[in-house]
Every structure is written in structure tokens, then in C-alpha cells.
Amino acid sequence: MTDRAPILYLSHGAPPLADDARWTQELAHWSAGIARPDSILMVSAHWEEAPVTVSASAAPAPLLYDFWGFPQKYYEVRYAAPLAPALADDVSRLLGGQVHRDESRGLDHGAYVPLVEMYPEADVPVLQLSLPTLDPRALFELGRSLAPLRDTGTMIVGSGFTTHNLRWFDPGAGADGPAPAASAEFDHWAAEAMASEDLDALLDFGHRAPAARLAHPRTEHWAPLYVALGAAYQSGGIANQSVIDGFWFGLSKRSWEFAA
């Protein structure tokens, strides 16, 4: 353990995560065990934009309710976290100034849904960063560039889902129903690869992981992991612990913390 802010990769769930007593408790317990960061840089599966872009930092922007067909209560959630203009400046500096700023963009549900549970008082400044690509190695290098943020108290959070095939999502089976075999196989592989710190396998997951294309028909929910991996690697290694595991409507909610 060091004095640096930790790095997280978490499975963020859909808006109904708020109704899952077990998962919300797991997220709250996780944040309670982490030293309160000075700021949070969120990299969510739900924002793909190139070149790299950061969310509003000059004036508040409303949350993005980037989902459809849910009960009205999920569109009434508020999360007015403080802005992080200094963090936006630091990101721009570390990435050589090649960073766009979208002052109209608020946090999407990949950012605020877990943060509501982890920091419910919304008192930690938050900035969101786009995924400029889904290429694992390019995102790994992006994470390496962002690693110095940890030394100034910024917690880097990759927010995705360890398996994400919405064809498996079956509300009728219940949140704790059995996971499809492909979801369980990928989750098991991911847990072992992370525990053994097998960076080569992780970067080549499309060829190394069982059921990779079933677990991730499109890889945007796995992609934030590589930003986290890169930042951890640059800081001294990808030592990690699996903090949350299990399945939610068939999807793996496994989440990791890096603390090197």
C-alpha cells in the first residue's frame, strides 16, 4: 500500500442497481475502506469520443439519463458533485494539451450510478473522461499518461461491466439467478488473469479469454479496465484485489482495486 490514491475498475450496473440492497452495500463498504480522494476521474463505458474529451468543469451540467424505458424515478436521481477544473487542467497537461472540453456534458449513468452509492453526499469533485478508442493497448497507454494524477489525490475509476451481453439480461430470472455458462467462464478467466497479474493475457483478451465475444459482443464495457491497468502499471505494477464478485441478472459485477 502507498499514499497514492487508489485506482478502481468497477462494474457499474444499470439504474436499478439502486434497488439492489446487496450491491449498494458492497459499493458503500468499498468506498468506506478507501481514503477519501481529493477528486475522481471517471472513465465510463458510456462515453466514446475522440479525441479525448472531458466533461463540464466550468459550470454545472445536468446528468445524462442515457437509458430508456425505465420507471420515472430513475430519471429523477440527482448527483450534484463539485466541478473539477484543476483536474481538467491536469489531464490536459498530462496528455499534451490534446484534450477537448465539452462544457455541456454532465455525468452519465456509468459515472453517477456507482458514485451515488459510494459517495452519496456528492462532496468529491468529479470529472469524466471519454474513451477515445476501444483498443486495449491504446487505452493502456492513456492510463500510463494519467498515472501522475494519483500523486495529487485523484482516484482514477474505470467504470464498465466485467461481462456485458444484454441478451442474458432476464428480469424474470431475478438478480441472483444463475449466470449463463459463458458469463461464468469469462468471469473465472478474468479473476485468474488479474490475480496472476498476467498483463499479456489481459491485453490480448479477445484471443485468450474463453467466450470473449459472448461476454462482450462489443467491448466498451471492458475497455475502461485498460485505462486502470495502464495507470497502475505506470505506478509500479498491477497488483490488485477483487473487491466485489458475483452476478447480477447474469452479468458479472466483479470489480477490482489497484493500490501499487
Secondary structure by P-SEA (a helix, b strand, c coil): ccccbbbbbbbcccccccccaaaaaaaaaaaaacccccbbbbbcccccccccccccccccccccccccccccccccccccccccaaaaaaaaaaaccccccccccccccccaaaaaaacccccbbbbbbbcccccaaaaaaaaaaaccccccbbbbbbbcccccccccccccccccccccaaaaaaaaaaaaaaaacaaaaaaacccccccccccccccccccaaaaaaaaaaaaccccccccbbbbccccccccccccc
